[in-house]
């Protein structure tokens, strides 16, 4: 069976047989899969390069952290559970739509339930939620 070739008649002559067409198709498929394999290897190599660079970066950061001196603690250091002197505070407190009496009661309940002295706790803010009044 002969097929008209048009532009390819110079390469394959005036006729192309089914066998020749199948051979060209198989070679084309193999070429596409080979190129896809090369692309896959390229992407895998790029991933390996980025992973090794990230590992080196983390290793340098870990070495820098290990070599750096430990930061000095701020303020007096007291063991957990031991009250601080009355002149020392753990921080500041912002009250949002809460009275001082309500805030004091909330802080006392939290200190009692947790078993931690009140001046060892650090409250940053106490806010009244809508509908809880």
KEDREN-499056 format. One record per residue: residue number from 0; residue in one letter; x negated, y, z of N, C-alpha, C in turn. Coordinates in nm, 3 decimals. Layout:
// KEDREN-499056
+-----+------+---------+---------+---------+---------+---------+---------+---------+---------+---------+
| pos | code |    n.px |    n.py |    n.pz |   ca.px |   ca.py |   ca.pz |    c.px |    c.py |    c.pz |
+-----+------+---------+---------+---------+---------+---------+---------+---------+---------+---------+
| NUM |    A |       X |       Y |       Z |       X |       Y |       Z |       X |       Y |       Z |
...
+-----+------+---------+---------+---------+---------+---------+---------+---------+---------+---------+
***
This chain:
// KEDREN-499056
+-----+------+---------+---------+---------+---------+---------+---------+---------+---------+---------+
| pos | code |    n.px |    n.py |    n.pz |   ca.px |   ca.py |   ca.pz |    c.px |    c.py |    c.pz |
+-----+------+---------+---------+---------+---------+---------+---------+---------+---------+---------+
|   0 |    X |  -0.085 |  -0.117 |   0.000 |   0.000 |   0.000 |   0.000 |  -0.090 |   0.124 |   0.000 |
|   1 |    X |  -0.067 |   0.214 |  -0.087 |  -0.150 |   0.333 |  -0.102 |  -0.075 |   0.456 |  -0.052 |
|   2 |    X |  -0.144 |   0.540 |   0.023 |  -0.086 |   0.662 |   0.076 |  -0.156 |   0.781 |   0.011 |
|   3 |    X |  -0.085 |   0.889 |  -0.019 |  -0.155 |   1.008 |  -0.072 |  -0.236 |   1.073 |   0.039 |
|   4 |    X |  -0.358 |   1.109 |   0.011 |  -0.449 |   1.160 |   0.114 |  -0.462 |   1.311 |   0.115 |
|   5 |    X |  -0.435 |   1.377 |   0.011 |  -0.448 |   1.522 |   0.007 |  -0.592 |   1.564 |   0.026 |
|   6 |    X |  -0.622 |   1.635 |   0.133 |  -0.754 |   1.690 |   0.159 |  -0.858 |   1.581 |   0.183 |
|   7 |    X |  -0.818 |   1.467 |   0.237 |  -0.913 |   1.361 |   0.272 |  -0.951 |   1.273 |   0.154 |
|   8 |    X |  -0.900 |   1.302 |   0.036 |  -0.930 |   1.216 |  -0.079 |  -1.078 |   1.219 |  -0.114 |
|   9 |    X |  -1.147 |   1.328 |  -0.082 |  -1.291 |   1.335 |  -0.108 |  -1.368 |   1.240 |  -0.018 |
|  10 |    X |  -1.320 |   1.221 |   0.107 |  -1.390 |   1.134 |   0.201 |  -1.359 |   0.987 |   0.178 |
|  11 |    X |  -1.232 |   0.956 |   0.151 |  -1.190 |   0.816 |   0.149 |  -1.151 |   0.767 |   0.010 |
|  12 |    X |  -1.165 |   0.847 |  -0.088 |  -1.123 |   0.807 |  -0.224 |  -0.977 |   0.840 |  -0.243 |
|  13 |    X |  -0.918 |   0.783 |  -0.347 |  -0.779 |   0.815 |  -0.378 |  -0.680 |   0.737 |  -0.294 |
|  14 |    X |  -0.721 |   0.628 |  -0.235 |  -0.628 |   0.545 |  -0.159 |  -0.685 |   0.512 |  -0.022 |
|  15 |    X |  -0.593 |   0.497 |   0.072 |  -0.633 |   0.452 |   0.206 |  -0.546 |   0.332 |   0.239 |
|  16 |    X |  -0.612 |   0.227 |   0.280 |  -0.539 |   0.106 |   0.314 |  -0.497 |   0.112 |   0.460 |
|  17 |    X |  -0.407 |   0.022 |   0.499 |  -0.361 |   0.015 |   0.638 |  -0.479 |  -0.019 |   0.730 |
|  18 |    X |  -0.565 |  -0.106 |   0.688 |  -0.681 |  -0.143 |   0.768 |  -0.773 |  -0.024 |   0.795 |
|  19 |    X |  -0.797 |   0.056 |   0.690 |  -0.882 |   0.173 |   0.706 |  -0.814 |   0.276 |   0.799 |
|  20 |    X |  -0.684 |   0.293 |   0.787 |  -0.610 |   0.387 |   0.872 |  -0.615 |   0.343 |   1.019 |
|  21 |    X |  -0.599 |   0.212 |   1.043 |  -0.607 |   0.161 |   1.180 |  -0.748 |   0.180 |   1.237 |
|  22 |    X |  -0.849 |   0.158 |   1.158 |  -0.986 |   0.177 |   1.203 |  -1.010 |   0.322 |   1.242 |
|  23 |    X |  -0.962 |   0.416 |   1.162 |  -0.979 |   0.558 |   1.192 |  -0.902 |   0.594 |   1.319 |
|  24 |    X |  -0.782 |   0.538 |   1.336 |  -0.702 |   0.567 |   1.456 |  -0.773 |   0.514 |   1.580 |
|  25 |    X |  -0.827 |   0.394 |   1.573 |  -0.897 |   0.336 |   1.689 |  -1.021 |   0.418 |   1.722 |
|  26 |    X |  -1.097 |   0.459 |   1.623 |  -1.216 |   0.541 |   1.647 |  -1.175 |   0.675 |   1.709 |
|  27 |    X |  -1.064 |   0.732 |   1.662 |  -1.015 |   0.858 |   1.719 |  -0.977 |   0.842 |   1.866 |
|  28 |    X |  -0.904 |   0.734 |   1.898 |  -0.867 |   0.709 |   2.038 |  -0.991 |   0.690 |   2.126 |
|  29 |    X |  -1.087 |   0.613 |   2.078 |  -1.209 |   0.591 |   2.155 |  -1.285 |   0.722 |   2.177 |
|  30 |    X |  -1.287 |   0.807 |   2.075 |  -1.355 |   0.935 |   2.089 |  -1.286 |   1.023 |   2.193 |
|  31 |    X |  -1.153 |   1.026 |   2.192 |  -1.079 |   1.105 |   2.290 |  -1.105 |   1.054 |   2.431 |
|  32 |    X |  -1.100 |   0.922 |   2.452 |  -1.125 |   0.868 |   2.586 |  -1.268 |   0.891 |   2.632 |
|  33 |    X |  -1.363 |   0.886 |   2.540 |  -1.503 |   0.914 |   2.576 |  -1.518 |   1.060 |   2.621 |
|  34 |    X |  -1.454 |   1.151 |   2.550 |  -1.462 |   1.293 |   2.588 |  -1.394 |   1.315 |   2.722 |
|  35 |    X |  -1.278 |   1.252 |   2.745 |  -1.211 |   1.263 |   2.875 |  -1.298 |   1.207 |   2.987 |
|  36 |    X |  -1.371 |   1.100 |   2.960 |  -1.463 |   1.044 |   3.061 |  -1.574 |   1.141 |   3.095 |
|  37 |    X |  -1.629 |   1.207 |   2.993 |  -1.735 |   1.305 |   3.016 |  -1.681 |   1.422 |   3.099 |
|  38 |    X |  -1.559 |   1.468 |   3.068 |  -1.499 |   1.577 |   3.144 |  -1.477 |   1.534 |   3.289 |
|  39 |    X |  -1.429 |   1.411 |   3.310 |  -1.407 |   1.361 |   3.446 |  -1.537 |   1.356 |   3.524 |
|  40 |    X |  -1.644 |   1.310 |   3.461 |  -1.775 |   1.307 |   3.529 |  -1.824 |   1.448 |   3.561 |
|  41 |    X |  -1.799 |   1.541 |   3.472 |  -1.839 |   1.680 |   3.496 |  -1.765 |   1.737 |   3.617 |
|  42 |    X |  -1.634 |   1.714 |   3.625 |  -1.555 |   1.764 |   3.737 |  -1.600 |   1.698 |   3.867 |
|  43 |    X |  -1.627 |   1.568 |   3.863 |  -1.675 |   1.496 |   3.981 |  -1.810 |   1.552 |   4.027 |
|  44 |    X |  -1.898 |   1.582 |   3.933 |  -2.028 |   1.640 |   3.966 |  -2.014 |   1.778 |   4.028 |
|  45 |    X |  -1.923 |   1.859 |   3.976 |  -1.899 |   1.991 |   4.034 |  -1.848 |   1.979 |   4.178 |
|  46 |    X |  -1.756 |   1.885 |   4.200 |  -1.706 |   1.862 |   4.337 |  -1.818 |   1.821 |   4.430 |
|  47 |    X |  -1.905 |   1.734 |   4.383 |  -2.018 |   1.689 |   4.466 |  -2.110 |   1.807 |   4.499 |
|  48 |    X |  -2.136 |   1.894 |   4.401 |  -2.222 |   2.010 |   4.425 |  -2.161 |   2.104 |   4.529 |
|  49 |    X |  -2.032 |   2.132 |   4.515 |  -1.967 |   2.222 |   4.610 |  -1.960 |   2.160 |   4.750 |
|  50 |    X |  -1.935 |   2.029 |   4.758 |  -1.931 |   1.963 |   4.889 |  -2.067 |   1.966 |   4.957 |
|  51 |    X |  -2.173 |   1.941 |   4.881 |  -2.307 |   1.943 |   4.941 |  -2.346 |   2.086 |   4.983 |
|  52 |    X |  -2.307 |   2.185 |   4.905 |  -2.336 |   2.324 |   4.943 |  -2.260 |   2.361 |   5.070 |
|  53 |    X |  -2.135 |   2.317 |   5.082 |  -2.055 |   2.345 |   5.202 |  -2.115 |   2.274 |   5.323 |
|  54 |    X |  -2.163 |   2.151 |   5.305 |  -2.224 |   2.078 |   5.416 |  -2.352 |   2.148 |   5.463 |
|  55 |    X |  -2.432 |   2.197 |   5.370 |  -2.553 |   2.271 |   5.407 |  -2.519 |   2.398 |   5.483 |
|  56 |    X |  -2.414 |   2.466 |   5.438 |  -2.372 |   2.590 |   5.503 |  -2.327 |   2.561 |   5.646 |
|  57 |    X |  -2.248 |   2.456 |   5.665 |  -2.201 |   2.420 |   5.800 |  -2.318 |   2.378 |   5.888 |
|  58 |    X |  -2.414 |   2.308 |   5.830 |  -2.531 |   2.264 |   5.907 |  -2.612 |   2.385 |   5.954 |
|  59 |    X |  -2.627 |   2.486 |   5.867 |  -2.700 |   2.606 |   5.906 |  -2.625 |   2.682 |   6.015 |
|  60 |    X |  -2.491 |   2.688 |   6.004 |  -2.412 |   2.757 |   6.106 |  -2.423 |   2.684 |   6.240 |
|  61 |    X |  -2.420 |   2.551 |   6.237 |  -2.431 |   2.474 |   6.361 |  -2.569 |   2.495 |   6.424 |
|  62 |    X |  -2.673 |   2.499 |   6.342 |  -2.808 |   2.522 |   6.394 |  -2.820 |   2.663 |   6.453 |
|  63 |    X |  -2.756 |   2.760 |   6.387 |  -2.761 |   2.897 |   6.438 |  -2.686 |   2.908 |   6.571 |
|  64 |    X |  -2.574 |   2.840 |   6.582 |  -2.499 |   2.842 |   6.707 |  -2.575 |   2.773 |   6.820 |
|  65 |    X |  -2.644 |   2.663 |   6.785 |  -2.720 |   2.591 |   6.887 |  -2.840 |   2.673 |   6.934 |
|  66 |    X |  -2.899 |   2.751 |   6.843 |  -3.017 |   2.829 |   6.879 |  -2.982 |   2.959 |   6.950 |
|  67 |    X |  -2.859 |   3.006 |   6.932 |  -2.820 |   3.133 |   6.994 |  -2.801 |   3.114 |   7.144 |
|  68 |    X |  -2.842 |   3.215 |   7.222 |  -2.822 |   3.204 |   7.367 |  -2.673 |   3.212 |   7.401 |
|  69 |    X |  -2.636 |   3.146 |   7.509 |  -2.496 |   3.148 |   7.554 |  -2.461 |   3.287 |   7.602 |
|  70 |    X |  -2.341 |   3.336 |   7.567 |  -2.304 |   3.471 |   7.612 |  -2.283 |   3.473 |   7.762 |
|  71 |    X |  -2.323 |   3.584 |   7.821 |  -2.307 |   3.600 |   7.966 |  -2.161 |   3.620 |   7.999 |
|  72 |    X |  -2.112 |   3.558 |   8.105 |  -1.971 |   3.575 |   8.140 |  -1.944 |   3.718 |   8.185 |
|  73 |    X |  -1.826 |   3.767 |   8.149 |  -1.789 |   3.903 |   8.187 |  -1.724 |   3.901 |   8.324 |
|  74 |    X |  -1.764 |   3.994 |   8.408 |  -1.703 |   4.004 |   8.540 |  -1.751 |   3.893 |   8.631 |
|  75 |    X |  -1.699 |   3.892 |   8.753 |  -1.741 |   3.789 |   8.847 |  -1.683 |   3.654 |   8.809 |
|  76 |    X |  -1.765 |   3.552 |   8.824 |  -1.720 |   3.417 |   8.792 |  -1.681 |   3.347 |   8.920 |
|  77 |    X |  -1.556 |   3.307 |   8.927 |  -1.507 |   3.234 |   9.044 |  -1.454 |   3.100 |   8.996 |
|  78 |    X |  -1.471 |   2.997 |   9.075 |  -1.418 |   2.868 |   9.034 |  -1.266 |   2.874 |   9.017 |
|  79 |    X |  -1.215 |   2.788 |   8.929 |  -1.071 |   2.787 |   8.903 |  -0.997 |   2.754 |   9.032 |
|  80 |    X |  -0.892 |   2.827 |   9.058 |  -0.813 |   2.803 |   9.178 |  -0.856 |   2.889 |   9.296 |
|  81 |    X |  -0.977 |   2.942 |   9.291 |  -1.024 |   3.027 |   9.401 |  -0.982 |   3.170 |   9.373 |
|  82 |    X |  -0.915 |   3.236 |   9.466 |  -0.868 |   3.372 |   9.441 |  -0.985 |   3.469 |   9.416 |
|  83 |    X |  -0.962 |   3.561 |   9.326 |  -1.059 |   3.667 |   9.302 |  -1.042 |   3.774 |   9.408 |
|  84 |    X |  -1.143 |   3.857 |   9.429 |  -1.125 |   3.969 |   9.521 |  -1.010 |   4.058 |   9.473 |
|  85 |    X |  -0.943 |   4.125 |   9.566 |  -0.828 |   4.206 |   9.530 |  -0.863 |   4.320 |   9.435 |
|  86 |    X |  -0.989 |   4.362 |   9.435 |  -1.029 |   4.474 |   9.349 |  -1.052 |   4.430 |   9.204 |
|  87 |    X |  -1.051 |   4.298 |   9.177 |  -1.079 |   4.247 |   9.043 |  -0.948 |   4.204 |   8.979 |
|  88 |    X |  -0.927 |   4.247 |   8.855 |  -0.807 |   4.211 |   8.781 |  -0.843 |   4.124 |   8.663 |
|  89 |    X |  -0.753 |   4.037 |   8.620 |  -0.776 |   3.952 |   8.505 |  -0.738 |   4.019 |   8.374 |
|  90 |    X |  -0.680 |   4.135 |   8.376 |  -0.643 |   4.202 |   8.251 |  -0.535 |   4.304 |   8.276 |
|  91 |    X |  -0.471 |   4.348 |   8.168 |  -0.363 |   4.446 |   8.181 |  -0.234 |   4.382 |   8.133 |
|  92 |    X |  -0.122 |   4.441 |   8.172 |   0.009 |   4.387 |   8.143 |   0.095 |   4.493 |   8.076 |
|  93 |    X |   0.160 |   4.454 |   7.968 |   0.252 |   4.542 |   7.898 |   0.393 |   4.491 |   7.921 |
|  94 |    X |   0.480 |   4.576 |   7.973 |   0.619 |   4.540 |   7.996 |   0.705 |   4.598 |   7.885 |
|  95 |    X |   0.787 |   4.513 |   7.822 |   0.872 |   4.557 |   7.712 |   1.017 |   4.527 |   7.751 |
|  96 |    X |   1.092 |   4.630 |   7.783 |   1.233 |   4.619 |   7.824 |   1.251 |   4.531 |   7.946 |
|  97 |    X |   1.154 |   4.533 |   8.039 |   1.161 |   4.455 |   8.162 |   1.120 |   4.547 |   8.277 |
|  98 |    X |   1.193 |   4.539 |   8.387 |   1.156 |   4.620 |   8.503 |   1.038 |   4.556 |   8.575 |
|  99 |    X |   0.971 |   4.635 |   8.659 |   0.856 |   4.582 |   8.732 |   0.897 |   4.471 |   8.828 |
| 100 |    X |   1.016 |   4.482 |   8.888 |   1.063 |   4.378 |   8.980 |   1.085 |   4.245 |   8.906 |
| 101 |    X |   1.145 |   4.251 |   8.788 |   1.167 |   4.130 |   8.709 |   1.034 |   4.068 |   8.666 |
| 102 |    X |   0.940 |   4.152 |   8.625 |   0.809 |   4.103 |   8.584 |   0.736 |   4.038 |   8.700 |
| 103 |    X |   0.746 |   4.098 |   8.820 |   0.681 |   4.040 |   8.938 |   0.740 |   3.904 |   8.971 |
| 104 |    X |   0.872 |   3.891 |   8.956 |   0.937 |   3.764 |   8.985 |   0.895 |   3.657 |   8.884 |
| 105 |    X |   0.888 |   3.694 |   8.756 |   0.845 |   3.599 |   8.652 |   0.702 |   3.554 |   8.678 |
| 106 |    X |   0.613 |   3.647 |   8.710 |   0.473 |   3.611 |   8.736 |   0.461 |   3.523 |   8.859 |
| 107 |    X |   0.539 |   3.550 |   8.963 |   0.535 |   3.468 |   9.084 |   0.584 |   3.326 |   9.056 |
| 108 |    X |   0.688 |   3.313 |   8.976 |   0.740 |   3.179 |   8.941 |   0.637 |   3.102 |   8.861 |
| 109 |    X |   0.574 |   3.167 |   8.763 |   0.472 |   3.099 |   8.682 |   0.355 |   3.055 |   8.769 |
| 110 |    X |   0.309 |   3.141 |   8.860 |   0.197 |   3.107 |   8.948 |   0.234 |   2.991 |   9.039 |
| 111 |    X |   0.357 |   2.992 |   9.093 |   0.400 |   2.885 |   9.183 |   0.411 |   2.751 |   9.108 |
| 112 |    X |   0.474 |   2.751 |   8.991 |   0.495 |   2.628 |   8.915 |   0.363 |   2.570 |   8.863 |
| 113 |    X |   0.269 |   2.656 |   8.826 |   0.142 |   2.606 |   8.772 |   0.041 |   2.574 |   8.881 |
| 114 |    X |   0.060 |   2.628 |   9.002 |  -0.034 |   2.603 |   9.111 |  -0.161 |   2.685 |   9.100 |
| 115 |    X |  -0.161 |   2.788 |   9.017 |  -0.278 |   2.875 |   8.998 |  -0.251 |   3.005 |   9.072 |
| 116 |    X |  -0.348 |   3.055 |   9.149 |  -0.327 |   3.182 |   9.219 |  -0.291 |   3.293 |   9.120 |
| 117 |    X |  -0.206 |   3.384 |   9.164 |  -0.154 |   3.489 |   9.076 |  -0.264 |   3.576 |   9.017 |
| 118 |    X |  -0.367 |   3.608 |   9.095 |  -0.471 |   3.695 |   9.040 |  -0.569 |   3.619 |   8.949 |
| 119 |    X |  -0.550 |   3.487 |   8.931 |  -0.630 |   3.411 |   8.834 |  -0.559 |   3.400 |   8.700 |
| 120 |    X |  -0.430 |   3.431 |   8.697 |  -0.354 |   3.426 |   8.573 |  -0.369 |   3.557 |   8.498 |
| 121 |    X |  -0.361 |   3.549 |   8.366 |  -0.370 |   3.669 |   8.283 |  -0.242 |   3.682 |   8.202 |
| 122 |    X |  -0.163 |   3.779 |   8.236 |  -0.041 |   3.809 |   8.162 |  -0.071 |   3.927 |   8.071 |
| 123 |    X |  -0.045 |   3.912 |   7.943 |  -0.071 |   4.022 |   7.850 |   0.053 |   4.107 |   7.828 |
| 124 |    X |   0.167 |   4.040 |   7.816 |   0.291 |   4.117 |   7.801 |   0.408 |   4.030 |   7.846 |
| 125 |    X |   0.513 |   4.098 |   7.892 |   0.638 |   4.031 |   7.926 |   0.746 |   4.109 |   7.853 |
| 126 |    X |   0.824 |   4.035 |   7.773 |   0.924 |   4.100 |   7.689 |   1.060 |   4.037 |   7.714 |
| 127 |    X |   1.160 |   4.120 |   7.724 |   1.297 |   4.073 |   7.741 |   1.352 |   4.037 |   7.602 |
| 128 |    X |   1.400 |   3.914 |   7.590 |   1.461 |   3.872 |   7.465 |   1.606 |   3.915 |   7.463 |
| 129 |    X |   1.659 |   3.950 |   7.350 |   1.797 |   3.994 |   7.339 |   1.891 |   3.880 |   7.376 |
| 130 |    X |   1.998 |   3.913 |   7.446 |   2.099 |   3.815 |   7.481 |   2.065 |   3.733 |   7.603 |
| 131 |    X |   1.952 |   3.756 |   7.666 |   1.916 |   3.679 |   7.784 |   1.951 |   3.751 |   7.912 |
| 132 |    X |   2.016 |   3.864 |   7.902 |   2.051 |   3.943 |   8.021 |   2.181 |   3.897 |   8.079 |
+-----+------+---------+---------+---------+---------+---------+---------+---------+---------+---------+
***
